[in-house]
């Protein structure tokens, strides 16, 4: 699983990245929110340090959530109920308070991924798309019309 760590201080990012790699994760690091918003998100999960150097962490979360459904776990030294509520309302899937402990974070990552991933083989219909596992089928035909042949004789 590929994790993307956004906005953590260099020492924290290095330490946390090392710990997470030891648990079998691939970890990429982006030092600013603006850098990530300028490109497509290529990660299974985002670990977002809410004290970004260039953007408010909650505003970044809202912007990322508006363009992607990637799971986001907020990391912060702020631990009040209000901070947690605001983070979850902004679009975080979970919230971990500092000091971040690797085992706890790994457990939270597992819990979030269980909630957001559908079991393989589960089929859903979302608007104009049928989703079955990793297969996505668009229902619209070229030209924008939906025509179904009637073979009822």
RAPEHU-V693794 format. One record per residue. N is the residue number from 1. SS is DSSP state (H for helix, E for strand, L for the rest). OMEGA is omega in degrees with one decimal (* if undefined). NEAR is the number of other ideal C-beta (glycine too) atoms within 10 Angstrom. Layout:
N/SS/OMEGA/NEAR + N/SS/OMEGA/NEAR
This chain:
1/L/-178.8/14 + 2/E/177.3/11 + 3/E/175.3/22 + 4/E/-180.0/20 + 5/E/-174.0/22 + 6/E/167.7/29 + 7/L/179.5/25 + 8/L/176.0/22 + 9/L/-175.1/13 + 10/H/-179.4/9 + 11/H/178.9/8 + 12/H/-179.9/16 + 13/H/-179.8/19 + 14/H/-179.1/13 + 15/H/-178.4/14 + 16/H/176.9/23 + 17/H/179.0/19 + 18/H/179.3/11 + 19/H/-177.8/17 + 20/H/175.7/20 + 21/H/176.9/12 + 22/H/176.9/10 + 23/L/174.1/14 + 24/L/179.1/8 + 25/L/165.7/18 + 26/E/-175.7/13 + 27/E/171.2/19 + 28/E/-178.0/14 + 29/E/173.7/16 + 30/E/-173.2/20 + 31/L/-179.4/18 + 32/L/177.9/15 + 33/H/-178.2/23 + 34/H/179.8/14 + 35/H/-179.9/12 + 36/H/-179.8/24 + 37/H/-178.7/17 + 38/L/-177.1/8 + 39/L/174.7/8 + 40/L/178.6/8 + 41/L/179.0/18 + 42/L/-179.6/9 + 43/L/175.9/22 + 44/L/-178.1/17 + 45/E/178.2/20 + 46/E/171.1/24 + 47/E/-171.3/28 + 48/E/171.6/30 + 49/E/-172.8/24 + 50/L/176.9/23 + 51/L/-179.3/15 + 52/L/-179.9/21 + 53/L/-172.0/11 + 54/L/-175.7/12 + 55/L/170.5/17 + 56/L/-176.2/13 + 57/H/179.5/23 + 58/H/176.0/20 + 59/H/175.9/12 + 60/H/179.7/26 + 61/H/178.4/27 + 62/H/-179.2/13 + 63/H/179.2/17 + 64/H/-179.6/21 + 65/H/179.9/15 + 66/H/-177.5/8 + 67/H/-177.0/10 + 68/L/175.9/16 + 69/L/178.1/11 + 70/L/177.4/16 + 71/E/-178.3/20 + 72/E/173.0/26 + 73/E/178.7/21 + 74/E/176.5/26 + 75/E/-176.3/23 + 76/E/172.5/21 + 77/L/178.1/12 + 78/L/-172.2/16 + 79/L/-179.7/11 + 80/L/176.9/10 + 81/H/-179.5/7 + 82/H/178.2/8 + 83/H/179.9/17 + 84/H/-179.3/17 + 85/H/179.7/11 + 86/H/178.0/18 + 87/H/179.3/23 + 88/H/177.5/14 + 89/H/179.2/11 + 90/H/176.9/21 + 91/L/175.8/19 + 92/L/174.1/25 + 93/L/174.8/23 + 94/E/-171.8/17 + 95/E/178.1/21 + 96/E/-178.8/19 + 97/E/176.2/16 + 98/L/1.4/14 + 99/L/-178.7/8 + 100/L/177.5/20 + 101/L/-172.7/13 + 102/H/-177.9/14 + 103/H/177.8/9 + 104/H/-179.8/12 + 105/H/177.8/21 + 106/H/178.0/16 + 107/H/179.1/12 + 108/H/177.1/17 + 109/H/179.0/23 + 110/H/-179.9/12 + 111/H/179.3/13 + 112/H/-178.2/17 + 113/H/175.3/14 + 114/H/-179.3/9 + 115/H/-172.7/10 + 116/H/-179.2/13 + 117/L/174.3/11 + 118/L/175.8/11 + 119/L/178.3/7 + 120/L/178.5/8 + 121/L/178.7/7 + 122/L/-178.2/10 + 123/E/176.5/11 + 124/E/174.3/9 + 125/E/-179.0/11 + 126/E/179.1/8 + 127/L/-177.2/8 + 128/L/-175.9/10 + 129/E/170.7/12 + 130/E/-179.7/14 + 131/E/176.0/14 + 132/E/-174.4/14 + 133/L/179.8/11 + 134/L/-179.4/6 + 135/E/178.2/8 + 136/E/-179.4/10 + 137/E/176.2/11 + 138/E/-178.8/10 + 139/L/-179.2/10 + 140/L/176.0/11 + 141/L/176.3/9 + 142/L/-176.5/6 + 143/L/172.2/6 + 144/L/-179.6/6 + 145/L/175.9/7 + 146/L/179.5/8 + 147/L/178.2/7 + 148/L/179.4/5 + 149/L/177.5/5 + 150/L/-178.5/6 + 151/L/-176.1/5 + 152/L/172.5/4 + 153/L/*/3
